[in-house]
Amino acid sequence: MTAWLRLPIFVAAFVPALVLAGFWGQSVVRAAALAPDAKCQKLQVKSKMVYGREKVSYDLEKQANFRSAGRPVGWYYATDEVGYRMQIQGGCLKSLNITVKVFPVIQLRGIYKKKTKKCARKSILEHERRHSAVAKREFKKLANDIKIISIRLFTGKIALDVNIVAAALNGELDKGLYKRFRKKYNAAQDGFHD
């Protein structure tokens, strides 16, 4: 089974509680169904981050907060999806593959689309692509953090169906993993400017 959840990274700290509860229904009740079971010991967990193709657009002026942000010339952001692919056997989670897909976007002001602004456009894109490199590094860490939590959460516990597994994982992400990720992500991006 594969379950995908799309979260825009710039609001990821606020969205998971609302999206996850609606997406999985009674996640708290299902997460409680993870009971200890001695036969459920061998769990194979893999995680990876897939960084999508960068999209460049020239519509930064159309952003709602453009005027209040000091009129930036370029902006990098990304949205992400966290997907789980799992195998359950005899009530035990045998394997779990976690994929964090990232969709990067660079927005520039419309003026930089002009041929006369080629040098300025190149300079701005280089700067925003360095933000992209920082993001790529941080998303790899997120995929690894989800893997670590998964191993702790499911080793030695019974997991009767995919909904229980997904609800338990989403509950853990909602408890603070995304919040911690967002804090580290922002610090890394701010550190780039420093």
Salt bridges, closest charged atoms under 4 A:
GLU54 OE2 - ARG129 NH2 2.86
GLU61 OE2 - ARG109 NE 3.68
GLU81 OE2 - ARG6 NE 3.26
GLU138 OE2 - ARG137 NE 3.48
GLU138 OE2 - LYS141 NZ 3.30
GLU172 OE1 - ARG152 NH2 3.00
GLU172 OE2 - LYS175 NZ 3.13
